[in-house]
């Protein structure tokens, strides 16, 4: 049997006076998320606590849908269907008091 030589001791891990710092962050408070439904928020124009009123307007998704329908041969007015369908349109949120736009939900 061979004799094993002296092996060096395992390395020692020490902090050596170093300190670690733990930073705890809290999520930033964001404004309301504007989607299809009205949201409760404070109007930046009149400072009133409101439930927004919503309306639909033609946006990018509407025009892309019209283009795709034309590409697939939907002529004779069928390609204009996205102009009549609200889920293809953007949603504009406004203040019911002062009628100022508060936010907008772009579908695309």
Protein Blocks (a to p, Z undefined) as FASTA:
>chain_A
ZZdddddddddddeklpacdddddddddddddddfbdcddddfklopacdddddddddfk
lmmmmmmmmmnopaghllmmmmmmmklpccddddfklopafbdcdfZZ
